[in-house]
């Protein structure tokens, strides 16, 4: 029987119902199980903030220790364990050292932030012990090797021989980081425990990857905009990866990367059910929904950089120079939508101004105007089968046109599973709700301010 790989979400550490459900779930069989634990979000944020502000004010070790202890006592209602205290002391000493030196490398930053997962695991283990279970922790011992791309590492290998000799039990691994060839801690990115677990599942040839609780589940629309949208029961790897880039999902985009070619399915389980109800299944099967669209997603984290000119489509090399310059500056391009007279780059919101300055220095003769558009939102309509089914695009644009929503930019056809609309931020909620209405019945009509239109009796 293959090993079982589970990722437990840090948001659920501290909720006795979720931890109790996990315990019941782990007792279902005696298969060797590796549980990859993501960081408690508040703990991760606190560590990152302290690292950012460390040169503005010298950290007081006593205050740091008290705060770190509170993360434990608030969730376990007991004094911190010896292991937790040792990790706390190591973290505080690192912060003190950085403050004295006055600088830190990307490698040291990754080492500091990795304590968010290490401390979170100790809190979870203490909770499990309170309800009568004790487990082992496997951080660096499993030999999880990764590239030296600090903050965005790719996993390379794991010590399968070491793992194969472990007795059948449950082992916990702090998620998101591995070790370089030079034995330095390197992180795969923020909230990358999904990717860590996926790599282990693929490398250890697990039958499936089980994600125990997402911070934000796969709904057909943002629950903050559409009232009680249904969960999406089935997704392909590509659909899940696409949705991962939008604000109201918490799935790491690289999770499918190690699993796709090995056809290892992903199950998203509900933490509040016993022994764990499967909410969403993600696999290679191209399941086309009867409504084609599976989700209407949105994101405010964009800015739109436009390069306009009558010769843009004729002059070779413009897009190549732009993408190279932005890549060299560490700016990620979310998407590119082009025409013969315009190149439109969708970037992260906080990277727009920097990107504009870089592109203005390139000196294109064929580009007559370069400008940045802010206060825009990206709407993504996701679902396999869009190009094979007539009327999908028409239904999308009819929904926005009938409700007087101005579309700043649109793009479709690059993929069979997504159509993009860029709209003014003020039109985001209205756009999501009206497109959702066009494909799924039962959503209330939209009124400005998020109000619902309630039919009045005679």
Secondary structure as UniProt FT lines:
FT   STRAND          4..8
FT   HELIX           10..12
FT   TURN            13..14
FT   HELIX           16..26
FT   TURN            27..28
FT   STRAND          33..37
FT   HELIX           41..52
FT   TURN            53..56
FT   HELIX           61..76
FT   HELIX           82..101
FT   HELIX           106..113
FT   HELIX           115..130
FT   TURN            131..132
FT   STRAND          136..137
FT   HELIX           140..142
FT   STRAND          145..146
FT   TURN            150..151
FT   STRAND          155..157
FT   HELIX           160..164
FT   STRAND          170..174
FT   STRAND          177..179
FT   TURN            181..182
FT   STRAND          185..187
FT   TURN            190..192
FT   HELIX           193..203
FT   TURN            204..205
FT   STRAND          208..212
FT   TURN            223..225
FT   TURN            227..228
FT   STRAND          234..236
FT   HELIX           237..243
FT   TURN            244..245
FT   TURN            247..248
FT   HELIX           253..256
FT   TURN            257..259
FT   HELIX           260..262
FT   STRAND          265..270
FT   TURN            271..272
FT   STRAND          277..283
FT   TURN            290..291
FT   STRAND          295..299
FT   STRAND          303..308
FT   TURN            310..314
FT   TURN            316..317
FT   HELIX           318..328
FT   TURN            329..330
FT   STRAND          333..338
FT   STRAND          342..347
FT   HELIX           349..351
FT   HELIX           352..360
FT   TURN            361..362
FT   STRAND          369..373
FT   STRAND          376..382
FT   TURN            384..388
FT   TURN            390..391
FT   HELIX           392..402
FT   TURN            403..404
FT   STRAND          407..412
FT   TURN            416..417
FT   STRAND          418..424
FT   HELIX           425..427
FT   HELIX           428..439
FT   TURN            441..442
FT   STRAND          446..447
FT   TURN            448..450
FT   STRAND          451..452
//
